[in-house]
Each structure stands twice: as structure tokens, then as C-alpha cells.
Amino acid sequence: MANRSAAALGQIIRSQRELAELSMRQFAQMAGISNPYLSQIERGLRAPSEHVLEGIASALKVSSDALYEQAGMPPPSEAQEENAVIEAIKDDPALTARQRAALVEVYAAFAGTSPASSRKRPRASGTE
């Protein structure tokens, strides 16, 4: 997770905690993590694992996917699917380096992602 993504996710977690009127100590206990670790997450210094984010989401009474969406990040399952496609392209011995680069670029264009960074996928509008 990029630092910008971790910072955005941390800000959302902090905002949600404050809206719930919970102290950092109370919330950390509810989420099953240490107070210093929660502080690092909220300040964007550490990115929570999927397991930790599940605990945080549960304490906030929201889904972890909702937290990812609010932060403008794809859920890990989507990110892993995108990475699997790109890795398959890069590992295909039948392709030249130029073909691999072109396929990754085309895939990124269709998937709404950039090979260098992860951006939120646009939602289908149903008007195509």
C-alpha cells in the first residue's frame, strides 16, 4: 500500500472513530490492537493488514471494503486479481519484452489501473 493510500485510510479511520466519540484507547481495545499501533495507522505511518482492518471495520460497524472504498483504494481481493493478471503477462515466455509491456498497458487501460500505481476503478454506468 502506498504511503498516500495509508494516509487516506488512516484519516478515514480517525474520522470514523471521532464520529463514534471513542477515545483512541477505547477504540484500540475494541479493534483488538495496541494504542500505539492504532496511532501509527491513523497517522498513515503504518498500513494495517487485512486482519487488522477487519477488526477496525468491525469496531466501526462498517465493512472493510467500505473503508477501502472511502480511501479510494481497491479491496485487496481486487488488487490481487489485477496483480495476478499482470504477473501472468510478465511470466509468459511466449511473449517478447515489448509485447509484455504493451499487454500490461492495454490491461491497465481496460481495468482502469496504472501499472505504476493503484487507482480506484470507475463504476459501470450501465449506459454502454
Stockholm file with secondary structure:
# STOCKHOLM 1.0

chainA/1-128         MANRSAAALGQIIRSQRELAELSMRQFAQMAGISNPYLSQIERGLRAPSEHVLEGIASALKVSSDALYEQAGMPPPSEAQEENAVIEAIKDDPALTARQRAALVEVYAAFAGTSPASSRKRPRASGTE
#=GR chainA/1-128 SS CCHHHHHHHHHHHHHHHHHTTCCHHHHHHHHTSCHHHHHHHHTTSSCCCHHHHHHHHHHHTSCHHHHHHHTTCCCHHHHHHHHHHHHHHHHCTTSCHHHHHHHHHHHHHHHTCCSSSCCCCCCCCSCC
#=GC SS_cons         CCHHHHHHHHHHHHHHHHHTTCCHHHHHHHHTSCHHHHHHHHTTSSCCCHHHHHHHHHHHTSCHHHHHHHTTCCCHHHHHHHHHHHHHHHHCTTSCHHHHHHHHHHHHHHHTCCSSSCCCCCCCCSCC
//
